[in-house]
Structure formats: structure tokens, C-alpha cells
Amino acid sequence: MKTSPIKTTRDDSLILYMELNESEIRAAQRRIKTGELQRIVPGVLSASPLHKWPAIIGLHRLRVLAALFPQAVIGYRSAFNGGLPVECVMHLSYSYNRVVELPGLTVVLVKGSGAVAGDMTMSGRNIFFPSEARMLMENLTQSRGTVKKAVGRKAVEERLVNIYESRGPEALNRIRDEARNISAALGFEKECGMLHDLIGSIPGTKSARLSTVAGRALARGRPLDAARLELFETLAAALRTTPLMQKHTPATTETAHFNFAFLESYFSNFIEGTEFDISEARQIVLEGKIIDQRPKDSHDILGVFWQAIDQGWSLQSTAPGEAVLQQLRQRHRILMKERPETAPGDFKDRENGAGNTTFVSPKNVQGTLIEGSKLLPSVPPGMARALLAMFIVSEVHPFIDGNGRLARLVMNAELSLMQACRVIVPTLFREEYLDCLRVLSRRGQPGPFIAAMKKIQQWSAAFDYNDLDRVIGQMQACNAFEKSTRQYQLLSPPESGPEK
């Protein structure tokens, strides 16, 4: 395969013999003798000072490679990385083996075949980017050295899973067929077999050993969101290494327990837009009075309250593994039973999101919950496990509605198991609470989330819940019921409870 030469606008910062005619080359050589130009490597000249050469090579990388190694194919790890160097190393499939040092870039030439069917020219230059099938087979080859030329089986498997999830099984079938057609010409018969086995195992039609969590989950028919699982692992790592002071529960009497559950339910629903005056909410919970104009909203208050007050639910730890699916479905069924339009107890059948965040795809919900929940035993019980459990449910958002309330119930159950104070998120803290969740979800930064939840647990633990009128008055004095963070600040309660 040959490509027509490209006319380039030349400047003295980079001159390539490949782009010059004979008279221009002789003129450039005279300028080398006078010191106007310097030779970077044979065939590559520059009038710029030495310290600028790495940036010049980086800016014109493709042009330089096409000139120095015509007909080369971007290969191996570099192709897997989209044609970019890895650790300042660029791999090329070429007609011989050699390592060429350029300013700021090491070029590793690997003896192999030139362009074959499916390889594409890059920017019209005399250099090629490999087909997906070729790139994947190259990266299944054996390699040695500090910067290995191939990314290896695990990374190839992860890429195949991503292709399957984004483009479907047809895309994998096309790659398999293309690999079969070109493997002999490339000498990759062994790698073609490995690729064939991996592709067959991802949808579960073959039994090759899969090494990634995402690959195994997909083969079992339980695909998962690998990016979310990585996010859960990031949070789990932070929770294992961050000492968390947790407050002992102040609700040590039956009356205090009842009053705490009422306020927990009131604020948890208010966050989700189920807004009642506190006096109306008291009538719903204390007197069983359903507001005629808002029967479903009234039952929302009761749904959270009964799971917060009932020891069967308030002391139930989130199960790791498969059991988490049935457990969350049961919780949701009870929580949302008066809202049949939300499919109580059924995992979502359509995408859901908040703002610019799209939560886990319906097809990945079960696999992500199963693998995410397996991280729970790896973090300390109490506050750490509570925050991880809450974030997993919040980030997966497994149901059409009720996910925020369910996530907070799951969190508080982990705290109650350790006789630690459950968390109330007051109305004025809503924005800070949601903001730190967004920072963790979008940027992968767990620090603000951990700090915010530690702060609000200490706030929740500082009240005496034995007298409901008194605690409501104290919370009002702390601005807990206000909405505007511009006008109000959440104030500290009168005193702190004992540490655990």
C-alpha cells in the first residue's frame, strides 16, 4: 500500500529530508555547515534550540514517524492507546527490529508485516493505524522489558467487554472474523485462537478463563458497570485508611427511638421533594392521619418511618453478593408499596439520572450490586461500612424511584447494628450532602463525602430525642428546616453526645 506525498508548509523549526527534493536537500546541507540548522537525527533538521526539540517532535510526531519509517504500522501498546506513546515510547510494526531515540520519544520498531486488510492510513500520511482485530492480537503476544510492547490478556479482555457493552455482540463477531482472515498473514495464529476464546467467553458461549470481574460477570449473564465498581473500590480504600469517630446513639429509650425515626423519615422525604410542614408530618406518623389531598406522599413518610423503627429492618446489615438483590427488592417493595407506578420491588427497566449524572444502566444493575456489595466486609463495621453501603445504592440507583431514601435506610441500618447514631440529613444540609455525592461520583474524590457525613452524624447525635417538641425547637434554632444556604447556616446543636 502506498500513499501520495503530502505537501507541507515548511518552517525552520522542523525540516524533513523525506519532504524535500534533491536541490532542497543540498540547500539544507549547506545550512548545516553554516550552523543555521542542526541535525536531530539523520534526515531530520531544526533551526530551533536543543531544549525545544522534544516539544517539536511531540507536536509533529506523526509527520516525523511517517518520514523516518514509511509504511510503518502503529503497533501493540501504542495502538491500544489510540496511537499515542506510552511512557514516551512509541511502538511501530516495521521491516526490522530497532530502537531509535528521538528527543522526548523512544521509537521501538518491531519486525512484522506491513499494512494488511483493515489497516488505515493516518491523516493521509505514509503510516498506518491497525484494524481492531490486528491491534487486539498484537496485544496478546508475549512481551518482556520494562515497558512491555503488549498490554496483555487482562487489558484485552477489558477492552472486549467494553466493546460488547457499547456496540453489542455483532461487533465482537466482526472482530473475530477479521482476525481469522488476517492472522496467517501476520503470523498470529496462536493469538487469533486466544482472541477467539475470549470473544466466545464474554457472552458465555465458550469456557475460556476470564480474569476480569467485568468479564466474569458478563459471562454469567450478570454484566456490570466496571467504572462504578472501580469507584466503589476507591471509596472502600479511603474508608479503610481514614479513622472515623462515630457517635453513640442518643436514642436509648423507646420514646427517643420513636422520635428519632420520625425526624429521620421527615427529613429523608423532604430531601426527595416530599415536603410537609412538620406539624402535618406529626399527624401522619403520630395520629395515623393520611392527608386527603396527598395520600401517596403521606405513605412515603410512613414507609421510611416504619423501616427506621422496625428492628427487623433497622438492624439489618446489607448482604454481600447475590443476597443483596432480594434484600434491596424487599426493602423497596415495603418502602414504595403505595406507589405502584414506581414498580415496587422491581429493578428499573429504563435509564435514570440526576442533573448531568446518568446512573448505572438497567442491564448492569444486578451485576454491579452483587460485586459492589462484596466490598462491604472489607471495610470496618459501623460508619465506614454505612457510607459504602449508602453510596453503592445511591450510585447504582437500582429502582425507578425511592433510591435516595433507600440508600439512607441502608446506611443507617449499618450504624444501628453498632449502636452508633443514625444519620439525619436536615433540609439545610441537603445541598452540601448532594454536592459531596456529586464530587465522589464524577471526580472520584471520596474526601468531601466522608467529611460531610462525619460532620452530620455528629450533628445528629447532639440532641436529646426524648422530648419531640423540645428537639424540634432546637433543630429549628439550628436552622435545620430552612432551605436557603445563602440566608442561613446550619448551626451546632447545644451539646455533643458521647463518643463511641
Secondary structure by P-SEA (a helix, b strand, c coil): cccccccccccccccccccccaaaaaaaaaaaaacccccccccccccccccaaaaaaaaaaaaaaaaaccccccccccccccccccccbbbbbccbbbbbbcccbbbbbcccccccccbbbcccccbbbbcaaaaaaaaaccccccccccccaaaaaaaaaaaaaaccaaaaaaaaaaaaacccccccaaaaaaaaaaaaaaacccccccccaaaaaaaacccccaaaaaaaaaaaaaaaaccccccccccccaaaaaaaaaaaaaaaaaaacccccaaaaaaaccccccccccaaaaaaaaaaaaaaacccccccccccccaaaaaaaaaaaaaccccccccccccccccccccccccccccaaaaaaaaaacccccccccaaaaaaaaaaaaaacccccaaaaaaaaaaaaaaaaaccbbbbbcccaaaaaaaaaaaaaccccaaaaaaaaaaaaaaaaccccccaaaaaaaaaaacccccccccccccccccccccc
